[in-house]
Amino acid sequence: MRRAISYLTLAVSVVMLIGFCIGVVEATCIEARTVNPDDFDSPQDNTYYPMAIGTTYVYMAETEDELIWNEITTTSDTKEIMGVDCIVVYDVEWVSVDDGSTWFKTEETYDWYAWDNEGNVWYFGEWTTEYEYDDDWNPTGENHEGSWEADVDGALPGIVMLAEPLPGVCYQQEYYEGEAEDMGKVLRLDAKVSLESEDFDDFEGCLKTKEWTPLDPGVIEHKYYAPGLGLVFIEELKEKTVKVELVEVY
């Protein structure tokens, strides 16, 4: 999928940095894998993906038809998966089709993350509820499609943020065949981000990544992470670009 020789060299370098052997996907990417709980007994923080308990990040996006409001909170709850105490992150999304007068909850997710002893951030799964509506926004039901848990039915945890990201390295963020196969790749470490919100100054030295999944070809996200803060901006590249911006942290 990528130029194997140069990217494999970078992937091997990252394997040396994180201190234990990780497989390679298609000879270019760090692979989702079974983990050793001992590698998580002294978790280290990650400057691009902080684990500050109780912090909520608020994001806003606007499309031609709707406004999208997203809140992500790192809770104090934990869930043990594969012998690792994972932190529960609560992610909830609302949509408005009348310029913010009325909001409908569309998705609610409990994600399970763990920071290892080197500062790599691992993703162990999620429990997702999608709320369904008819054309007039009357509730019609809900579903849990996309939910998965590492070590159940062959699912494996993957890395969502490297402790020492290097441009060109890609990594499998999750693996549950046919359901959860997200991939990430480091693009650069010197990106600049300017947000519309007056609450934030310009961000320098940001990490820019590319994320995609083979389950939905053609859909790509570029994500920007500010050191010491985390995710600040997303470009969702579909038929039309959708911009997701950080508007508040509390």
Residue pairs with C-beta under 8 A, 6 or more apart in sequence:
1 26
1 28
2 26
2 28
2 29
2 170
3 28
4 26
4 27
4 28
6 168
7 28
7 29
7 168
7 169
7 170
8 24
8 27
8 28
10 166
10 167
10 168
10 169
11 24
11 28
11 29
11 30
11 169
11 170
13 166
13 169
14 30
14 162
14 164
14 166
14 169
15 21
15 22
15 30
17 118
17 163
17 164
18 116
18 118
18 120
18 162
18 163
18 164
19 39
19 117
19 118
20 36
20 39
22 30
22 31
22 33
23 30
23 31
23 33
24 30
24 31
25 31
25 170
25 172
25 183
28 170
29 169
29 170
29 171
29 172
29 183
29 185
30 159
30 162
30 169
30 170
30 171
30 172
31 158
31 172
32 156
32 157
32 158
32 159
32 172
32 173
32 174
32 175
33 156
33 157
33 158
34 82
34 151
34 156
35 82
35 84
35 116
35 122
35 157
37 82
37 83
37 84
39 116
39 117
39 118
40 84
40 85
40 114
40 115
40 116
40 117
40 122
41 117
42 117
43 51
43 114
43 115
43 116
43 117
44 115
44 116
44 117
44 118
44 119
44 163
45 51
45 115
45 119
46 115
46 119
46 120
46 121
46 161
46 163
47 227
47 228
48 161
48 165
48 207
48 225
48 226
48 227
48 230
49 115
49 121
49 160
49 161
49 225
49 230
49 231
50 228
50 229
50 230
51 74
51 87
51 113
51 115
51 121
52 74
53 74
53 75
53 76
53 87
54 73
54 74
54 75
54 76
55 73
55 74
55 249
55 250
56 71
56 72
56 73
56 74
56 248
56 249
56 250
57 71
57 72
57 73
57 230
57 231
57 246
57 248
57 249
58 69
58 70
58 71
58 246
58 247
58 248
58 249
58 250
59 69
59 70
59 71
59 72
59 234
59 244
59 245
59 246
59 247
60 67
60 68
60 69
60 70
60 244
60 245
60 247
61 67
61 68
61 70
61 236
61 242
61 243
61 244
61 245
62 68
62 242
62 243
63 240
63 242
64 240
65 97
66 95
66 96
66 97
67 95
67 96
67 97
67 99
67 100
68 93
68 94
68 95
68 244
69 93
69 94
69 95
69 96
69 103
70 91
70 92
70 93
70 94
70 244
71 91
71 92
72 89
72 90
72 91
73 89
73 90
73 91
74 87
74 89
75 87
75 88
75 89
75 90
77 87
77 88
78 85
78 86
78 87
78 88
79 85
79 86
79 88
79 112
79 124
80 86
81 112
81 114
81 124
81 125
81 149
81 150
81 151
81 157
82 124
82 150
82 151
82 157
84 114
84 122
84 124
85 114
86 112
86 113
86 114
86 124
87 112
87 113
87 114
87 115
88 110
88 111
88 112
89 110
89 111
89 112
89 113
90 108
90 109
90 110
90 111
91 107
91 108
91 109
91 110
91 111
92 105
92 107
92 108
92 109
93 105
93 106
93 107
93 108
94 103
94 104
94 105
94 106
95 103
95 104
95 106
96 102
96 103
96 104
97 137
102 137
104 131
104 133
104 137
105 131
106 130
106 131
106 133
107 128
107 129
107 130
107 131
108 128
108 129
108 131
109 126
109 127
109 128
109 129
110 126
110 127
110 128
111 123
111 125
111 126
112 123
112 124
112 125
112 126
112 149
112 150
113 121
113 122
113 123
113 124
113 160
114 121
114 122
114 124
114 157
115 121
115 122
116 122
116 163
118 163
119 163
120 159
120 161
120 162
120 163
121 159
121 160
121 161
122 157
122 158
122 159
122 160
123 157
123 158
123 159
123 160
123 173
123 174
124 149
124 150
124 157
125 147
125 148
125 149
125 150
125 152
125 155
125 157
125 174
125 176
125 180
126 146
126 147
126 148
126 180
127 144
127 147
127 149
128 144
128 145
128 146
128 147
129 142
129 143
129 144
130 142
130 143
130 144
130 145
130 146
131 139
131 142
132 139
132 140
132 141
132 142
132 143
133 139
133 140
134 140
145 179
146 179
146 180
148 155
148 174
148 176
148 179
148 180
149 155
150 156
150 157
153 176
154 176
154 177
155 174
155 175
155 176
155 180
156 174
156 175
156 176
157 174
158 171
158 172
158 173
158 174
158 175
158 182
159 171
159 172
159 173
159 184
160 173
160 184
161 225
162 169
162 171
162 186
165 186
165 189
165 207
165 209
166 186
167 186
167 187
167 188
167 189
168 185
168 186
169 185
169 186
170 183
170 184
170 185
170 186
171 183
171 184
171 185
172 181
172 182
172 183
173 182
173 183
173 184
173 211
174 180
174 181
174 182
175 181
178 215
179 215
181 213
181 214
181 215
182 211
182 212
182 213
183 211
183 212
183 213
183 214
184 209
184 210
184 211
185 209
185 210
185 211
186 207
186 208
186 209
187 208
187 209
187 210
187 222
188 207
188 208
189 205
189 206
189 207
189 208
190 205
190 206
191 205
191 206
191 207
191 208
191 224
192 202
192 203
192 204
192 206
193 202
193 203
193 206
193 224
193 226
193 232
193 233
194 202
194 203
195 203
195 232
195 233
195 245
195 246
195 247
196 245
197 245
197 246
197 247
197 248
199 247
199 248
200 232
200 246
203 224
203 226
203 229
203 232
205 226
205 227
206 224
206 225
206 226
206 227
206 232
207 224
207 225
207 227
208 222
208 223
208 224
208 225
209 222
209 223
209 225
210 220
210 221
210 222
211 220
211 221
211 222
211 223
212 219
212 220
212 221
213 219
218 238
219 236
219 237
219 238
220 237
221 234
221 235
221 236
221 237
222 234
222 235
222 237
223 231
223 233
223 234
224 231
224 232
224 233
224 234
225 231
225 232
226 232
229 249
231 246
232 245
232 246
233 243
233 244
233 245
233 246
234 243
234 244
235 241
235 242
235 243
235 244
236 242
236 243
236 244
